[in-house]
Amino acid sequence: MNDTTHGIRIRPGGPADAVDILGMLDCAVAWMNARGNTGQWGTTPYSQRPGGVARVERYTTENAPYVAELDGVPVGALVLDSGPSPQMPIAPAGEPERYVRLLVSDRRYAGRGIGAALLAHAAEETRRAGVELLRVDCWAGGGGALVAFYERNGFAPTERFLSEDWPGQVLARRVC
């Protein structure tokens, strides 16, 4: 699968992409922290968190990872699964679904539509699988900017939740 949107090529990912995905996650934490956002992903680089490396390795072996590239350079990643993480306090949808477990882009390429292209790809993969529901959960703090991003990309808020002190929002999108 070689979806191309605005020069962004999206390809299936795999175990060899774990290092790049961890790098994007580490840069995202640093970028958020530089802007005063320490509540979303904390202050510890993702690659140094207990279980962080293992989680990304599982994403690339047990789930459906996709990598966005610009001129052959990995600039974003998306991981799809059949439902929310069992660690999250989120109820199953009650129907077949695809669930965005991870969406991250390289902040050096911000503003180029990488996240939107990956979400459009997720919708198409969901449709191809004959599934009508695509869901995602995200951090609902920080004035709701991340929730608004998902809304701009066709998702509608469904349920709010609190995981420890982390305010979250589940959003859903019908794709068929």
GISUL-V975457 format. One line per field, one symbol per residue. psi: psi as a letter, one per 40 degrees, with the letter a starting at -180 (. if undefined). A space follows every 10 residues. Layout:
psi = ???
//
This chain:
psi = hghhhfehhh iiiadeeddd dddddddddd ddddeegedd eaehideeih edddddddde deagiihhih fehheiihhi ieiiheeifh iideiiiihh dhhiiheefi eefddddddd ddddddddef iehhiiiihe afeedddddd ddfeihicii ihhbehhihh iihhe.
//
